[in-house]
């Protein structure tokens, strides 16, 4: 996991206290899109670096593409569900 927010534990606690729910359709999209990209990233890394190979430029581009896919999905989701910022 990325570096946690300084107040992350408090955020999780507030989510529990306020019984915040994620709609099943939103959760389905999150699991599908982010899950697919994370799986692909793991496959690329697992088939190169963890096997002792050097990451090739084309694989690095594929990794970046998957990270961009995640950001694009989050941006699209944010617009669709009108997250307050």
C-alpha positions in Angstrom: 0.0 0.0 0.0 1.1 3.5 -0.6 2.2 5.7 2.3 -0.8 6.1 4.5 -2.3 9.4 5.1 -1.3 10.9 8.5 -5.0 10.6 9.6 -5.9 7.4 7.8 -6.8 5.5 11.0 -9.2 8.3 11.9 -10.7 8.2 8.4 -11.4 4.5 8.7 -12.8 4.9 12.1 -15.2 7.7 10.9 -16.2 5.4 8.0 -17.2 2.8 10.5 -18.9 5.2 12.9 -20.9 6.8 10.2 -21.7 3.5 8.5 -20.5 4.8 5.1 -21.5 2.5 2.3 -20.2 2.0 -1.2 -22.9 1.1 -3.6 -22.5 -2.4 -5.0 -22.3 -1.0 -8.6 -19.5 1.3 -7.7 -17.7 -1.4 -5.8 -18.1 -3.7 -8.9 -16.4 -1.1 -11.1 -13.6 -0.5 -8.7 -12.9 -4.2 -8.3 -13.0 -4.8 -12.1 -11.0 -1.8 -13.4 -8.4 -1.4 -10.6 -8.2 -5.2 -10.1 -7.5 -5.9 -13.7 -4.8 -3.2 -13.9 -3.2 -4.3 -10.6 -3.2 -7.9 -11.9 -1.5 -6.9 -15.1 1.1 -4.8 -13.3 1.8 -7.8 -11.0 2.1 -10.1 -14.1 4.5 -7.8 -15.8 6.7 -7.3 -12.7 6.5 -11.0 -11.8 7.6 -12.1 -15.3 10.6 -9.8 -15.4 12.1 -8.3 -12.2 11.1 -11.1 -9.9 12.6 -13.6 -12.3 15.9 -11.7 -12.3 15.4 -10.0 -15.6 15.8 -6.3 -16.3 12.6 -4.4 -17.0 12.5 -3.7 -20.7 11.4 -0.3 -22.0 8.3 -1.8 -23.6 7.4 -3.4 -20.3 7.9 -0.1 -18.4 5.6 1.5 -21.0 3.0 -1.2 -20.3 3.3 -0.5 -16.5 2.8 3.2 -17.0 -0.2 2.5 -19.3 -1.8 0.5 -16.5 -1.2 3.2 -13.9 -2.7 5.8 -16.3 -5.7 3.5 -16.8 -6.2 3.4 -13.0 -6.0 7.2 -12.8 -8.4 7.6 -15.8 -10.9 5.2 -14.2 -10.7 7.1 -10.9 -11.3 10.4 -12.7 -14.2 9.0 -14.6 -15.7 7.5 -11.4 -15.3 10.8 -9.6 -17.2 12.7 -12.3 -19.9 10.0 -12.3 -20.6 10.0 -8.6 -19.9 13.7 -8.0 -17.3 13.3 -5.2 -17.0 16.5 -3.1 -13.4 17.8 -3.0 
